[in-house]
Amino acid sequence: MNYSVIPEPREMQTGTKTLFTLTRLCNISSEAGCEKAEACLKKFLSDAFSLELLGTGKESVILRIDGTMQKSESYILTVKENEVQIIGSDEAGVFYGVQSIRQLLFQGNLELPEVYINDGPRFPYRGFMLDCGRYFFTKEAVFVFLEMMALHKLNTFHWHLSEDQGFRAQIMSKLLLTEIGSYRSHTNFNKRKHEGYYTVEDMKEIVEYAHRLCIKVIPEIDTPGHTVAMIAAYPELSCFDRDLTVATHWGVKHDVLCVGKESTFTFMQEVIDELLETFTDGAFHLGGDEVPVTRWRLCPHCRKRMKEEGLKNEGGLHTYYLDRMARYLKSKGTEPIMWNDSIKELMVSKDVTWQLWSDDMDKKDVVSEINAGRPFIMSNLRAYYLDLPYAQVSLKKTYEFEPVYEDIKKEKEHLVKGVEACLWTEFVPTMQKAGYCTYPRLGAFCETAWSPREKKSYKSFLSKLPPYYSLLKGYGTDPASLSQANPGPVSKAGNLIWWERRKLCWAGLSNLIDNAYVKKTYGKK
């Protein structure tokens, strides 16, 4: 049989004659620093094959670290007669070698031929984002996402914890954020309430679980927009202390944090301080996207702030907020990350990492920013937004997208830190739907994240899908079929028509009515 690994290794050679059969007598010999890899392998054997090792036979799996290997997270995997050896450059390298052997063992039903793999990642940042603000996913569901991330050799979990429709992270000094902000009365036009949040202990447990899988966790509290749930809990965070309820419909809302009040900054700094006690991986996502300025135009606090800071327009006020919060994070030894912003007169500091998602910036603007020294994480919605229908983002489109643009200077290419796939959940309320949206696209995505550019081949990738589908289904995941993931013209048209129903849920008319009310009530003041 033809053995394969997703993502495609840098170098892989296989024989035909079976040399190794893993039985319950097999021994695992691991050096210090390989504990995570050993635990992962044992869990896989138990879950997939109900195999508990006795360690008394002649077959052995050897795990060790060789510090002389230069590239971090790299490994060499060899299968010889009665022996599997995985040598990693570091703890993560050995762990990723185990991810490859898991796939090979699954395909061979615990039998393997001679194998040689020399492998390592293309990008240091390989991320997956889960939006838990729109729909809450249980702690156990998050564990499943983390396990699947590890299998795909992804190393950064971006956890989107706040939205207009729900605030999910318990803040002990501000308990109303979850007591009020985590609950909404219904969603769009149904009558079912939705609620849920992660306690401090839940979040700590999830971070620890991720660390066991060599995954860093970056929390996101999206501000100053997407904050209706926060304002519902603490009305003083808004420009006019409005008494709001947690949003029940999707779409961009016009009630945002008041950037003119000093108390807003104090509040957010206290939230960050508390979260940084749990999230210790040295990065924090500030959000910063989709911020209507209609309230700021009327707000005396914001007008005063603009005058004091010499800001020409509300766009400058938006940037002022993000820059100030970024400086605060850096003072805490934490890297600030935010969604890419439109080009403005006043730009956020060049050492702040932008996560590219929207079409607001064309390639020319992105290349200009990178060549000027700004780091980027590439999450282009037209390729890496997993919630979008396959009619818009097909499997082929995800696979073939190249995140390093051709006009980036060679010496600046390292500023493309990596790539991230995003699962927004406006229309992903269940794990079943999440599986359909995420897979097999995550397999295509991870080949860009990990595999050398010159080793990528869509034709080869397609040939690897049968064992990949078997592996996914073995983990209880229900992926989209290949015909669903690459829809034909008729399916594509129907898919797009069905997708456009989402506009019924955006409550755009209510925004216009509410804006008229606010202008009438507060405009003259």
C-alpha positions as CSV (number, residue, x, y, z in Angstrom):
1,M,0.0,0.0,0.0
2,N,1.0,3.6,-0.4
3,Y,1.6,5.3,2.9
4,S,1.1,9.1,3.2
5,V,1.2,11.9,5.7
6,I,-0.7,15.1,5.9
7,P,0.9,17.7,6.0
8,E,3.3,16.5,3.3
9,P,6.8,16.0,4.9
10,R,9.9,17.7,3.6
11,E,11.3,14.3,2.7
12,M,9.7,10.9,2.9
13,Q,10.7,7.5,1.6
14,T,8.9,4.2,2.1
15,G,9.6,0.6,1.3
16,T,7.1,-2.3,0.6
17,K,8.1,-5.1,2.9
18,T,6.6,-5.0,6.4
19,L,9.4,-4.5,9.0
20,F,7.5,-3.4,12.1
21,T,4.3,-4.5,13.8
22,L,3.2,-2.7,16.9
23,T,1.8,-5.2,19.5
24,R,0.8,-4.8,23.1
25,L,4.3,-6.1,23.9
26,C,6.0,-3.1,22.4
27,N,8.2,-1.0,24.5
28,I,8.4,2.8,24.3
29,S,11.8,4.2,25.3
30,S,11.8,8.0,25.7
31,E,14.3,10.4,27.0
32,A,13.7,13.4,29.2
33,G,11.7,16.1,27.3
34,C,9.7,13.5,25.3
35,E,7.0,13.0,27.9
36,K,4.3,14.9,25.8
37,A,5.1,12.8,22.7
38,E,5.0,9.5,24.7
39,A,1.7,10.4,26.3
40,C,0.2,11.4,23.0
41,L,1.3,8.1,21.3
42,K,0.0,6.0,24.2
43,K,-3.4,7.8,24.1
44,F,-3.6,7.3,20.4
45,L,-3.0,3.5,20.7
46,S,-5.5,3.3,23.5
47,D,-8.2,5.3,21.7
48,A,-7.8,4.0,18.2
49,F,-6.8,0.3,18.9
50,S,-7.7,-0.3,22.6
51,L,-4.0,-1.1,23.0
52,E,-2.3,-0.8,26.4
53,L,1.4,-1.5,26.1
54,L,3.2,-4.0,28.3
55,G,6.7,-3.2,27.2
56,T,8.0,-6.8,27.3
57,G,8.6,-7.6,23.6
58,K,11.3,-7.0,21.0
59,E,9.5,-4.2,19.2
60,S,10.4,-0.7,20.4
61,V,9.6,2.9,19.8
62,I,12.5,5.2,20.6
63,L,11.9,8.9,21.3
64,R,14.8,11.3,21.9
65,I,16.0,14.9,21.4
66,D,19.0,15.9,19.4
67,G,19.9,19.5,20.3
68,T,22.3,19.8,17.3
69,M,19.4,19.8,14.8
70,Q,19.2,23.4,13.8
71,K,15.5,24.0,13.0
72,S,13.1,24.0,15.8
73,E,10.0,21.7,15.7
74,S,11.8,19.4,13.2
75,Y,12.3,15.6,13.4
76,I,13.7,12.5,11.7
77,L,11.5,9.4,11.8
78,T,12.9,6.0,10.8
79,V,11.2,2.6,10.7
80,K,13.5,-0.4,10.8
81,E,13.0,-4.0,11.6
82,N,11.2,-4.1,15.0
83,E,12.1,-0.5,15.7
84,V,10.6,3.0,15.2
85,Q,12.9,5.9,16.1
86,I,11.9,9.5,16.3
87,I,14.6,12.1,16.9
88,G,13.5,15.7,17.3
89,S,15.3,19.0,17.5
90,D,13.3,19.8,20.6
91,E,10.3,18.7,22.5
92,A,7.9,19.9,19.8
93,G,9.9,18.1,17.1
94,V,9.5,14.7,18.8
95,F,5.8,15.4,19.3
96,Y,5.3,16.2,15.6
97,G,7.2,13.0,14.7
98,V,4.6,11.2,16.8
99,Q,1.8,12.8,14.8
100,S,3.3,11.4,11.6
101,I,3.7,7.9,13.1
102,R,0.0,8.0,14.2
103,Q,-1.1,8.5,10.7
104,L,1.2,5.7,9.4
105,L,0.1,3.2,12.1
106,F,-3.5,4.0,11.4
107,Q,-3.1,3.4,7.7
108,G,-1.2,0.2,8.2
109,N,-3.3,-1.2,11.0
110,L,-0.2,-1.2,13.2
111,E,2.0,-2.6,10.5
112,L,4.7,-0.5,8.8
113,P,7.3,-1.0,6.1
114,E,10.7,0.7,6.1
115,V,10.1,4.4,6.4
116,Y,12.4,7.5,6.5
117,I,11.0,11.0,7.1
118,N,13.1,14.2,7.5
119,D,10.7,16.9,8.3
120,G,10.2,20.4,9.7
121,P,7.8,23.3,9.4
122,R,7.7,26.1,6.8
123,F,6.2,28.7,9.2
124,P,6.8,29.1,12.9
125,Y,3.2,30.3,13.4
126,R,0.5,27.8,12.4
127,G,-2.8,28.8,13.9
128,F,-6.4,27.8,14.2
129,M,-9.1,30.2,15.5
130,L,-12.3,29.2,17.2
131,D,-15.1,31.8,17.7
132,C,-16.9,30.9,21.0
133,G,-18.6,34.4,21.2
134,R,-21.4,33.6,18.8
135,Y,-22.0,30.0,19.9
136,F,-20.5,28.6,23.1
137,F,-18.6,25.4,22.8
138,T,-18.1,23.2,25.9
139,K,-14.7,22.6,27.4
140,E,-14.8,19.1,26.1
141,A,-15.5,20.3,22.6
142,V,-12.5,22.7,22.8
143,F,-10.4,19.7,23.8
144,V,-11.4,18.0,20.6
145,F,-10.4,21.0,18.5
146,L,-7.0,21.0,20.2
147,E,-6.5,17.3,19.6
148,M,-7.2,17.8,15.9
149,M,-4.9,20.8,15.8
150,A,-2.1,18.6,17.1
151,L,-2.8,15.9,14.5
152,H,-2.4,18.6,11.8
153,K,0.8,19.9,13.3
154,L,-0.7,23.3,14.2
155,N,0.8,25.1,17.2
156,T,-1.3,28.2,18.0
157,F,-4.9,28.2,19.3
158,H,-6.4,31.6,18.8
159,W,-9.5,31.7,21.1
160,H,-12.1,34.3,20.3
161,L,-13.8,34.9,23.6
162,S,-16.0,37.9,23.2
163,E,-18.6,39.2,20.8
164,D,-21.7,41.4,20.7
165,Q,-23.7,38.1,21.2
166,G,-21.8,36.8,24.1
167,F,-18.8,37.3,26.5
168,R,-17.3,33.9,27.5
169,A,-14.3,34.5,29.8
170,Q,-15.0,34.8,33.5
171,I,-13.3,37.9,35.0
172,M,-13.4,37.6,38.8
173,S,-13.2,41.4,39.3
174,K,-16.0,42.0,36.8
175,L,-18.4,39.1,37.2
176,L,-21.2,40.8,35.4
177,L,-19.4,40.3,32.1
178,T,-20.4,36.6,32.3
179,E,-23.4,36.8,34.6
180,I,-25.1,39.1,32.2
181,G,-22.9,39.2,29.1
182,S,-22.8,35.4,28.4
183,Y,-26.6,35.1,28.1
184,R,-28.8,36.1,25.2
185,S,-32.6,35.6,25.0
186,H,-32.6,34.1,21.5
187,T,-30.7,33.9,18.3
188,N,-32.0,35.7,15.1
189,F,-35.6,34.7,14.8
190,N,-35.8,31.6,17.0
191,K,-37.0,31.5,20.7
192,R,-34.2,29.5,22.2
193,K,-32.0,31.2,24.7
194,H,-28.2,30.6,24.4
195,E,-25.7,30.9,27.2
196,G,-22.4,29.6,28.5
197,Y,-19.0,30.8,29.6
198,Y,-15.6,29.4,30.8
199,T,-14.7,29.8,34.4
200,V,-11.2,30.7,35.4
201,E,-10.6,27.0,36.2
202,D,-12.0,26.0,32.8
203,M,-9.6,28.3,31.0
204,K,-6.6,27.1,33.0
205,E,-7.5,23.5,32.2
206,I,-7.8,24.3,28.5
207,V,-4.5,26.1,28.5
208,E,-2.8,23.2,30.3
209,Y,-4.4,20.7,27.8
210,A,-3.1,22.7,24.9
211,H,0.4,22.9,26.4
212,R,0.4,19.1,26.6
213,L,-0.1,19.1,22.8
214,C,2.6,21.7,22.2
215,I,0.0,24.3,21.4
216,K,0.2,27.9,22.6
217,V,-3.1,29.7,23.4
218,I,-3.8,33.3,22.4
219,P,-7.0,34.8,23.9
220,E,-8.9,37.5,22.1
221,I,-11.1,40.1,23.7
222,D,-12.4,42.0,20.7
223,T,-12.5,45.8,21.3
224,P,-13.5,48.6,20.9
225,G,-16.1,47.1,18.5
226,H,-18.1,43.9,18.9
227,T,-18.7,44.8,22.5
228,V,-22.5,45.0,23.0
229,A,-22.4,42.1,25.5
230,M,-19.8,44.0,27.5
231,I,-21.9,47.1,27.5
232,A,-25.0,45.2,28.5
233,A,-23.1,44.2,31.6
234,Y,-21.5,47.6,32.2
235,P,-23.4,50.4,30.5
236,E,-20.8,53.0,31.5
237,L,-18.5,51.5,28.9
238,S,-20.6,53.1,26.2
239,C,-20.6,56.7,25.1
240,F,-24.0,57.4,26.5
241,D,-24.3,54.8,29.3
242,R,-27.0,53.1,27.3
243,D,-29.1,50.3,28.8
244,L,-28.6,47.5,26.2
245,T,-29.2,43.8,26.1
246,V,-26.8,41.2,24.6
247,A,-27.2,41.2,20.9
248,T,-29.5,38.6,19.4
249,H,-28.8,39.1,15.7
250,W,-25.6,38.9,13.7
251,G,-23.9,41.8,12.0
252,V,-21.8,44.8,12.9
253,K,-23.3,46.9,15.8
254,H,-22.9,50.6,16.3
255,D,-22.7,50.6,20.1
256,V,-18.9,50.3,20.9
257,L,-16.7,51.2,23.7
258,C,-16.3,54.8,24.5
259,V,-12.7,55.7,23.8
260,G,-13.1,59.2,25.2
261,K,-13.6,58.0,28.8
262,E,-10.4,57.2,30.8
263,S,-12.4,54.7,32.8
264,T,-12.7,52.6,29.6
265,F,-9.0,52.1,29.5
266,T,-8.8,51.4,33.2
267,F,-11.5,48.7,32.8
268,M,-9.8,47.0,29.9
269,Q,-6.4,47.0,31.5
270,E,-7.9,45.3,34.5
271,V,-9.5,42.7,32.3
272,I,-6.2,42.1,30.5
273,D,-4.3,41.9,33.8
274,E,-6.6,39.1,35.0
275,L,-6.5,37.2,31.8
276,L,-2.7,37.3,31.5
277,E,-2.6,35.3,34.8
278,T,-4.2,32.4,32.9
279,F,-2.9,32.9,29.4
280,T,0.9,32.8,29.8
281,D,2.1,32.2,26.3
282,G,3.1,35.8,25.7
283,A,0.6,37.1,23.2
284,F,-2.9,38.7,23.4
285,H,-5.3,39.5,20.6
286,L,-6.9,42.9,20.8
287,G,-9.4,42.4,17.9
288,G,-9.9,46.0,16.7
289,D,-11.9,45.3,13.5
290,E,-15.3,46.6,12.3
291,V,-15.7,49.7,14.5
292,P,-18.5,52.1,13.4
293,V,-17.8,55.6,14.6
294,T,-21.4,56.9,14.6
295,R,-21.5,57.1,18.4
296,W,-18.1,58.7,18.6
297,R,-19.2,61.5,16.3
298,L,-21.9,62.5,18.9
299,C,-20.0,61.7,22.1
300,P,-18.6,64.7,24.1
301,H,-16.0,62.4,25.7
302,C,-14.7,61.2,22.4
303,R,-14.7,64.8,20.9
304,K,-12.7,66.0,23.8
305,R,-10.2,63.1,23.5
306,M,-9.8,63.9,19.8
307,K,-9.1,67.6,20.6
308,E,-6.6,66.8,23.4
309,E,-4.7,64.2,21.2
310,G,-4.8,66.3,18.1
311,L,-6.7,63.7,16.1
312,K,-8.2,64.8,12.8
313,N,-10.9,62.2,12.6
314,E,-12.6,59.2,14.3
315,G,-10.2,56.9,12.4
316,G,-7.4,58.4,14.4
317,L,-9.4,57.8,17.6
318,H,-9.7,54.2,16.7
319,T,-6.0,53.9,16.1
320,Y,-5.3,55.8,19.3
321,Y,-7.2,53.2,21.3
322,L,-5.5,50.3,19.7
323,D,-2.0,51.8,19.9
324,R,-2.5,52.7,23.6
325,M,-3.7,49.2,24.5
326,A,-0.8,47.7,22.5
327,R,1.7,49.7,24.5
328,Y,0.1,48.5,27.7
329,L,0.4,44.9,26.6
330,K,4.0,45.4,25.6
331,S,4.7,46.9,29.1
332,K,3.5,43.6,30.4
333,G,5.9,41.7,28.2
334,T,3.1,40.5,26.0
335,E,2.9,40.7,22.2
336,P,-0.1,42.5,20.9
337,I,-1.9,41.2,17.8
338,M,-4.9,42.8,16.0
339,W,-6.9,42.3,12.9
340,N,-5.6,44.3,10.0
341,D,-6.8,47.9,9.8
342,S,-7.5,50.1,6.8
343,I,-4.7,52.4,5.8
344,K,-5.1,55.7,7.8
345,E,-3.2,58.9,8.4
346,L,-2.3,57.7,11.9
347,M,-1.1,54.1,11.8
348,V,-0.7,51.7,14.7
349,S,2.9,51.2,15.6
350,K,4.9,49.1,13.1
351,D,6.0,46.5,15.7
352,V,2.3,45.5,16.2
353,T,1.5,42.2,14.4
354,W,-1.5,42.5,12.1
355,Q,-3.6,39.5,11.3
356,L,-4.8,40.0,7.7
357,W,-8.3,38.9,7.1
358,S,-10.2,41.4,5.0
359,D,-10.2,42.9,1.5
360,D,-9.8,46.4,3.0
361,M,-6.1,46.1,2.2
362,D,-5.1,45.0,-1.3
363,K,-1.8,43.2,-2.0
364,K,0.0,46.4,-2.7
365,D,-0.8,47.8,0.8
366,V,0.0,44.5,2.5
367,V,3.4,44.3,0.7
368,S,4.1,47.9,1.6
369,E,3.4,47.3,5.3
370,I,5.6,44.2,5.4
371,N,8.4,45.8,3.5
372,A,8.2,48.7,6.0
373,G,8.7,46.2,8.9
374,R,5.3,45.1,10.1
375,P,4.8,41.5,11.0
376,F,1.7,39.7,9.6
377,I,-0.3,36.6,10.2
378,M,-2.1,35.6,7.0
379,S,-5.8,34.7,7.5
380,N,-7.2,35.8,4.2
381,L,-10.9,35.3,4.3
382,R,-11.1,34.1,0.6
383,A,-8.9,31.1,1.5
384,Y,-8.8,30.5,5.2
385,Y,-12.3,31.3,6.6
386,L,-13.6,27.9,7.3
387,D,-17.2,29.1,8.0
388,L,-17.6,30.3,4.5
389,P,-19.5,27.9,2.2
390,Y,-17.4,25.7,-0.1
391,A,-19.0,27.5,-3.0
392,Q,-16.9,30.5,-2.0
393,V,-13.9,28.8,-0.4
394,S,-13.5,25.4,-2.0
395,L,-11.0,22.8,-0.9
396,K,-8.9,23.5,-4.0
397,K,-8.9,27.3,-3.3
398,T,-7.7,26.7,0.2
399,Y,-5.0,24.4,-0.9
400,E,-3.6,26.6,-3.7
401,F,-3.6,29.9,-1.9
402,E,-0.1,31.3,-1.4
403,P,0.3,33.6,1.6
404,V,3.7,35.1,0.8
405,Y,3.2,37.7,-1.9
406,E,5.7,37.9,-4.7
407,D,6.6,41.5,-4.2
408,I,7.7,41.1,-0.6
409,K,11.4,41.7,-0.2
410,K,13.4,38.5,0.4
411,E,14.9,39.9,3.6
412,K,11.4,40.7,4.8
413,E,9.7,37.4,4.1
414,H,10.3,36.3,7.7
415,L,7.8,39.0,8.7
416,V,5.1,36.7,7.4
417,K,5.1,34.9,10.7
418,G,2.6,32.3,9.5
419,V,-0.9,31.4,8.7
420,E,-4.2,30.9,10.5
421,A,-7.5,29.2,9.6
422,C,-10.5,30.8,11.2
423,L,-13.8,29.1,12.2
424,W,-16.4,31.8,12.9
425,T,-19.6,30.5,14.2
426,E,-22.5,32.7,13.2
427,F,-23.8,29.7,11.3
428,V,-21.8,26.9,13.0
429,P,-23.9,26.1,16.2
430,T,-22.8,22.5,16.6
431,M,-19.8,20.2,16.5
432,Q,-21.3,18.4,13.6
433,K,-21.5,21.5,11.5
434,A,-18.0,22.5,12.7
435,G,-16.7,19.1,11.4
436,Y,-18.4,19.7,8.0
437,C,-16.9,23.2,7.7
438,T,-13.4,22.5,9.0
439,Y,-12.5,19.2,7.3
440,P,-11.1,18.5,4.8
441,R,-10.1,22.2,4.5
442,L,-7.9,22.0,7.6
443,G,-5.9,19.3,5.9
444,A,-5.4,21.5,2.8
445,F,-4.5,24.5,5.0
446,C,-2.0,22.6,7.1
447,E,0.1,21.7,4.1
448,T,0.6,25.4,3.4
449,A,1.4,26.0,7.1
450,W,3.9,23.1,7.4
451,S,5.1,21.8,4.1
452,P,7.8,23.3,1.9
453,R,6.2,25.4,-0.9
454,E,7.9,23.3,-3.6
455,K,6.6,20.0,-2.1
456,K,3.0,21.1,-2.4
457,S,0.9,19.4,-5.0
458,Y,-2.9,19.5,-5.1
459,K,-3.0,16.3,-7.2
460,S,-0.9,14.5,-4.6
461,F,-3.0,15.9,-1.8
462,L,-6.2,14.5,-3.4
463,S,-4.5,11.1,-3.6
464,K,-4.0,11.2,0.2
465,L,-7.6,12.0,1.0
466,P,-9.0,8.4,1.4
467,P,-6.8,7.5,4.4
468,Y,-7.2,11.1,5.7
469,Y,-11.0,10.7,5.7
470,S,-10.7,7.3,7.4
471,L,-8.6,8.9,10.1
472,L,-11.0,11.8,10.6
473,K,-14.0,9.5,10.9
474,G,-12.0,7.3,13.3
475,Y,-12.0,10.4,15.6
476,G,-15.7,10.8,15.3
477,T,-15.5,13.8,12.8
478,D,-18.0,14.0,10.0
479,P,-16.2,16.0,7.2
480,A,-17.6,17.3,4.0
481,S,-17.3,14.9,1.1
482,L,-15.0,15.7,-1.7
483,S,-17.9,16.6,-4.0
484,Q,-19.3,19.0,-1.3
485,A,-15.8,20.5,-0.7
486,N,-15.4,21.2,-4.4
487,P,-18.9,21.8,-5.6
488,G,-19.9,21.8,-9.3
489,P,-21.7,24.7,-10.9
490,V,-25.2,23.7,-9.9
491,S,-24.3,22.9,-6.3
492,K,-22.3,26.0,-6.1
493,A,-25.2,28.2,-7.3
494,G,-27.5,26.6,-4.8
495,N,-25.0,26.9,-2.0
496,L,-24.5,30.6,-2.6
497,I,-28.2,31.3,-2.7
498,W,-28.7,29.5,0.6
499,W,-25.8,31.4,2.1
500,E,-27.2,34.8,1.2
501,R,-30.1,34.1,3.7
502,R,-27.6,35.3,6.3
503,K,-28.4,38.9,5.4
504,L,-31.8,38.5,7.0
505,C,-30.1,38.1,10.3
506,W,-27.9,41.3,10.2
507,A,-30.5,43.7,11.7
508,G,-29.3,46.5,9.4
509,L,-32.7,48.3,9.6
510,S,-32.6,48.2,13.4
511,N,-29.2,49.9,13.2
512,L,-30.6,52.8,11.1
513,I,-33.6,53.2,13.5
514,D,-31.4,53.1,16.6
515,N,-28.9,55.5,15.0
516,A,-31.7,58.0,14.4
517,Y,-32.9,57.6,18.0
518,V,-29.4,58.2,19.4
519,K,-28.9,61.2,17.2
520,K,-32.2,62.7,18.2
521,T,-31.6,62.0,21.9
522,Y,-28.0,62.9,22.3
523,G,-27.0,64.9,19.2
524,K,-27.9,68.4,20.4
525,K,-26.3,67.7,23.8
